[in-house]
Amino acid sequence: MRLNGKIAIVTGAGRGIGRAIALQFAEEGAKVGVDDVNDALGTETVAAITDAGGEALFINADVSDAADAERLVTRTVETYGTVNILVNNAICSTADVLNNNWEANLAVALQGTSHCSNAVIPVMQAAGGGSIVNIASVNGLIGLQAIHAYSAAKGGVIALTRSMAVAHGKDNIRINCICPGTIQTEVWEPMIERNPQILDEITPWYPLGRIGQPMDIANAALFLASDEASFATGAVFVIDGGLTAGNHQFPI
Ligand SMILES: NC(=O)c1ccc[n+]([C@@H]2O[C@H](COP(=O)([O-])OP(=O)(O)OC[C@H]3O[C@@H](n4cnc5c(N)ncnc54)[C@H](O)[C@@H]3O)[C@@H](O)[C@H]2O)c1
């Protein structure tokens, strides 16, 4: 098992990519602090982990609140002794993304990443190191649609990843980010209501001929969290089926 004996926190782990990461980490031997603002979803993730024989604890903490982020880390340390891995995955609602709610996008995606990282760093320093994995997006790399606040927040997550990686290399704390392309999760449901064909219509953008699944990101997060990535820090790991490689082909 690749995370045997490790303690991890995954934010926004009640559903989607965060849940897949929490399940995957638990399957690989980690004890997981499952964070979400939705009690029902967070409890379901913990139940899925414990039903599979793993160990997890649900903590309702709003990552946009610095005091809540501190409480998330403190509760995890009180329960499991330390924190070796943090995955900053939480995102505001799809409505806030689509409506360019700047406050919500910056507060959850960008400041939330900073709050949780700042809370966990002293714990990782005391433990002699750790791994932080930030979930950014291809929207932080290329222009895709008019969700400017989300794109700017995700671009900020990439910059924050690099800046913090430089600051904490000396502490043996590795800080990397993942930029997923389209991943089939519940966030797409409001968009599917507007256009039931949306996922079929964007699939041809992808050189691999498919959109992604939560496990595609969970596998990348597992690698970055594990000792196999011991020389990786400040990296921007693009997991997007080739989207940002380009998909323009000469018509010959
Ligand atoms: N799904 C995609 O196509 C896609 C693509 C690129 C990047 N991403 C990124 O991957 C991550 C996960 O995406 P997803 O599709 O699984 O999202 P999701 O909306 O399905 O899950 C997000 C979870 O975060 C929780 N949450 C919301 N606000 C919170 C807060 N303030 N504090 C703690 N938890 C909070 C929600 O309750 C929810 O359970 C996000 O960072 C997202 O931007 C997703």
The ligand as an SDF file (V2000), in Angstrom:
LIG
                    3D

 44 48  0  0  0  0  0  0  0  0999 V2000
  -15.2870   18.4470  -12.4930 N   0  0  0  0  0  0  0  0  0  0  0  0
  -14.5040   19.0610  -13.3660 C   0  0  0  0  0  0  0  0  0  0  0  0
  -14.7480   19.0440  -14.5890 O   0  0  0  0  0  0  0  0  0  0  0  0
  -13.2770   19.7790  -12.8930 C   0  0  0  0  0  0  0  0  0  0  0  0
  -12.3600   20.2370  -13.8520 C   0  0  0  0  0  0  0  0  0  0  0  0
  -11.2190   20.9330  -13.4400 C   0  0  0  0  0  0  0  0  0  0  0  0
  -10.9900   21.1290  -12.0890 C   0  0  0  0  0  0  0  0  0  0  0  0
  -11.9030   20.6810  -11.1790 N   0  0  0  0  0  0  0  0  0  0  0  0
  -11.6210   20.9520   -9.7670 C   0  0  0  0  0  0  0  0  0  0  0  0
  -11.6580   19.7520   -9.0230 O   0  0  0  0  0  0  0  0  0  0  0  0
  -12.1310   20.0200   -7.6970 C   0  0  0  0  0  0  0  0  0  0  0  0
  -13.3260   19.1340   -7.3760 C   0  0  0  0  0  0  0  0  0  0  0  0
  -14.3100   19.3090   -8.3760 O   0  0  0  0  0  0  0  0  0  0  0  0
  -15.6590   18.4820   -8.3470 P   0  0  0  0  0  0  0  0  0  0  0  0
  -16.1740   18.4680   -9.7380 O   0  0  0  0  0  0  0  0  0  0  0  0
  -15.4630   17.2060   -7.6280 O   0  0  0  0  0  0  0  0  0  0  0  0
  -16.5680   19.4870   -7.4540 O   0  0  0  0  0  0  0  0  0  0  0  0
  -17.9030   19.1850   -6.6040 P   0  0  0  0  0  0  0  0  0  0  0  0
  -18.6970   20.4690   -6.5940 O   0  0  0  0  0  0  0  0  0  0  0  0
  -18.5780   17.9580   -7.0830 O   0  0  0  0  0  0  0  0  0  0  0  0
  -17.3600   18.9150   -5.1330 O   0  0  0  0  0  0  0  0  0  0  0  0
  -16.9030   19.9680   -4.3500 C   0  0  0  0  0  0  0  0  0  0  0  0
  -17.1850   19.6840   -2.8980 C   0  0  0  0  0  0  0  0  0  0  0  0
  -16.6970   20.8030   -2.1360 O   0  0  0  0  0  0  0  0  0  0  0  0
  -17.6130   21.0870   -1.0980 C   0  0  0  0  0  0  0  0  0  0  0  0
  -17.4610   22.4920   -0.6910 N   0  0  0  0  0  0  0  0  0  0  0  0
  -18.0180   23.5900   -1.2410 C   0  0  0  0  0  0  0  0  0  0  0  0
  -17.6360   24.6910   -0.5840 N   0  0  0  0  0  0  0  0  0  0  0  0
  -16.8140   24.2820    0.4150 C   0  0  0  0  0  0  0  0  0  0  0  0
  -16.1120   24.9680    1.4460 C   0  0  0  0  0  0  0  0  0  0  0  0
  -16.1870   26.3000    1.5570 N   0  0  0  0  0  0  0  0  0  0  0  0
  -15.3750   24.2360    2.3120 N   0  0  0  0  0  0  0  0  0  0  0  0
  -15.3090   22.8810    2.2150 C   0  0  0  0  0  0  0  0  0  0  0  0
  -15.9650   22.1880    1.2450 N   0  0  0  0  0  0  0  0  0  0  0  0
  -16.7000   22.8720    0.3610 C   0  0  0  0  0  0  0  0  0  0  0  0
  -18.9770   20.7930   -1.7150 C   0  0  0  0  0  0  0  0  0  0  0  0
  -19.9750   20.5680   -0.7230 O   0  0  0  0  0  0  0  0  0  0  0  0
  -18.6760   19.5580   -2.5600 C   0  0  0  0  0  0  0  0  0  0  0  0
  -18.9140   18.3570   -1.8560 O   0  0  0  0  0  0  0  0  0  0  0  0
  -12.4530   21.5040   -7.6520 C   0  0  0  0  0  0  0  0  0  0  0  0
  -11.3560   22.2120   -7.1330 O   0  0  0  0  0  0  0  0  0  0  0  0
  -12.6650   21.8460   -9.1110 C   0  0  0  0  0  0  0  0  0  0  0  0
  -12.4460   23.2060   -9.3990 O   0  0  0  0  0  0  0  0  0  0  0  0
  -13.0250   20.0200  -11.5430 C   0  0  0  0  0  0  0  0  0  0  0  0
  1  2  1  0
  2  3  2  0
  2  4  1  0
  4  5  1  0
  4 44  2  0
  5  6  2  0
  6  7  1  0
  7  8  2  0
  8  9  1  0
  8 44  1  0
  9 10  1  0
  9 42  1  0
 10 11  1  0
 11 12  1  0
 11 40  1  0
 12 13  1  0
 13 14  1  0
 14 15  2  0
 14 16  1  0
 14 17  1  0
 17 18  1  0
 18 19  2  0
 18 20  1  0
 18 21  1  0
 21 22  1  0
 22 23  1  0
 23 24  1  0
 23 38  1  0
 24 25  1  0
 25 26  1  0
 25 36  1  0
 26 27  1  0
 26 35  1  0
 27 28  2  0
 28 29  1  0
 29 30  1  0
 29 35  2  0
 30 31  1  0
 30 32  2  0
 32 33  1  0
 33 34  2  0
 34 35  1  0
 36 37  1  0
 36 38  1  0
 38 39  1  0
 40 41  1  0
 40 42  1  0
 42 43  1  0
M  CHG  2   8   1  16  -1
M  END
$$$$
